[in-house]
Amino acid sequence: MSLDHPKTPNDLSAFWMPFTANRQFKQAPRMLVASQDMHYTSHDGRQILDGTAGLWCCNAGHCRPKIVEAIQKSAAELDYAPAFQMGHPMAFELASRLVDMSPEGFDHVFFTNSGSESVDTALKIALAYHRARGEGSRTRLIGREKGYHGVGFGGISVGGLVNNRRVFGTLLNGTDHLSHTYLPDQNRWAKGQPEHGETLADELERMVALHGADTIAAVIVEPVAGSAGVILPPKGYLEKLRAITKKHGILLIFDEVITGFGRLGAPFAADYFGVMPDMMTTAKGLTSGTVPMGAVFVTGAVHDTFMTGPEHMIELFHGYTYSGSPIACAAGIATQELYREEGLFQRCADIAPYWEEALHSLKGARHVIDIRNLGLIGAIELEPIAGEPTKRAFTAFLKAYEKGILIRTTGDIIAMSPPLIIEKEHIDQLIGTIKDVLDTLD
Ligand SMILES: Cc1ncc(COP(=O)(O)O)c(C=O)c1O
């Protein structure tokens, strides 16, 4: 078959779409064909306001010329350089910039291609770190119910979303899970961080008592859980987790794949909450979603543990063909410059109160049973249709798209995370459209 003449150019069947209701989609496809700033263009020529920054990733907005030009230049000048035993300047430049903008104490980054890879990388570093220190019995990895850490075997093993786990066998051995912090009865309608639930962090002490601290390598949590439907950390909870992990020599990993790069109005959630973990996993906003890339931030203390032994020896037997690839690095550098030049993290902080008020104005709208928010993250939880969970929110998503806005749903929760360049009138359009949609929903 000649590639010039594909056999079935418009056949939608070949592409098995990820995390998608394939049969539903292919009956009524929703195709995006172009994007600029806050908008997508749909295949039928409509402007679609992006309420989700793609998938929580296009923090700088779409097709920003500075990033586009950097990608084009790199593609023409240095398309690829081997990632193992060879380097290229942009990888070192981006790593230095990332370290400079991260909380004090993070001195190194390890490049990956996605959030899932960043998570698996961090978990592997945690295991290898303890072994290098002569504490190889620390092999247990602790996650949290409702946690989402991507789709690798490491990520789903510490993750806590049942649909992402149940059909994939026995997963990694030796994991355990803290309780989630979703407490609607106590925290419903809370604006920002909820009051109740700090003591859930004490469960870690129980796990230490049960398993023994000397068997536990790391605890991984999302500072703000996104994929489970936006679950916020109760006041004091992350601080407590940090104190307990530190006390027992357990590494704390923040999965900042959605919170990294400005989503809360600070560079990272670690800055926003003032809680310093031992590692941070990132991706998405690193390149504003343009080129797949992830980065694991590591403290000097963790990194330096590996820098022993003969100097010609590889210190960590881990890496990806595309770790720090030139085009991704070019996109990353341009993205970070754009964030800085336009002050986008501060912009997020400045507009967050307006976002909060607009979201909470939906209290009392039809079907709405809770609203949650932090930074430029928002969740509107709907009452499920009896016997048909997820259907109401999915119908809302389809209707919203017809009316020109892109939202996301998980379970019966509408989740939003717009680009940080959002203007007040965009917020009004998003919230107004959702209100209209809810008014017409069964
Ligand atoms: C907290 C968190 N970790 C990991 C991932 C996985 O990232 P990716 O889809 O790039 O593998 C995601 C994706 O949404 C995420 O939200």
The ligand as an SDF file (V2000), in Angstrom:
LIG
                    3D

 16 16  0  0  0  0  0  0  0  0999 V2000
   -1.2020   13.6150   38.8350 C   0  0  0  0  0  0  0  0  0  0  0  0
   -0.9360   12.9350   37.5310 C   0  0  0  0  0  0  0  0  0  0  0  0
    0.0970   12.0810   37.4320 N   0  0  0  0  0  0  0  0  0  0  0  0
    0.3970   11.4640   36.2960 C   0  0  0  0  0  0  0  0  0  0  0  0
   -0.3480   11.6720   35.1610 C   0  0  0  0  0  0  0  0  0  0  0  0
   -0.0200   10.9440   33.9050 C   0  0  0  0  0  0  0  0  0  0  0  0
    0.4970   11.7770   32.9410 O   0  0  0  0  0  0  0  0  0  0  0  0
    0.6150   11.2680   31.4380 P   0  0  0  0  0  0  0  0  0  0  0  0
   -0.7720   11.1280   30.9030 O   0  0  0  0  0  0  0  0  0  0  0  0
    1.4250   12.3620   30.7810 O   0  0  0  0  0  0  0  0  0  0  0  0
    1.3560    9.9760   31.4630 O   0  0  0  0  0  0  0  0  0  0  0  0
   -1.4190   12.5640   35.2090 C   0  0  0  0  0  0  0  0  0  0  0  0
   -2.2420   12.8170   34.0160 C   0  0  0  0  0  0  0  0  0  0  0  0
   -3.2760   13.4390   34.0480 O   0  0  0  0  0  0  0  0  0  0  0  0
   -1.7320   13.2000   36.4250 C   0  0  0  0  0  0  0  0  0  0  0  0
   -2.7900   14.0260   36.5440 O   0  0  0  0  0  0  0  0  0  0  0  0
  1  2  1  0
  2  3  1  0
  2 15  2  0
  3  4  2  0
  4  5  1  0
  5  6  1  0
  5 12  2  0
  6  7  1  0
  7  8  1  0
  8  9  2  0
  8 10  1  0
  8 11  1  0
 12 13  1  0
 12 15  1  0
 13 14  2  0
 15 16  1  0
M  END
$$$$
